Amino acid sequence: MKKQAVKSMLSLKSDEEAERFVETADLSEYDLSGFAPVKFEFEPKSAALNMRLPQNLLNAVKIRAEAEGIPYTRYIRLVLEQAVTERDFSHQ
């Protein structure tokens, strides 16, 4: 059996175009090795939080966020979300 050549991924310009592509394409024929997992924030932000932090802690948060390539406020939201979803509160 002859091995098929892997196709390069197309550049899709809109969500609609991407949806049509995924509905009709056989994704096993495409090279998806350059893709990376992405987390999306879908829920609207309806609450605000104001807190005081030591400057060194805020600087460390900003450095981590920059290393992740995201704004530091989004990084803080992600860390908070992970803290409440990964802990097992059933033993309290």
Secondary structure, DSSP 8 states (H G I E B T S, - for coil): ------B------SHHHHHHHHHH--GGGB--TT--------S-----------HHHHHHHHHHHHHHTS-HHHHHHHHHHHHHHHS-GGG-
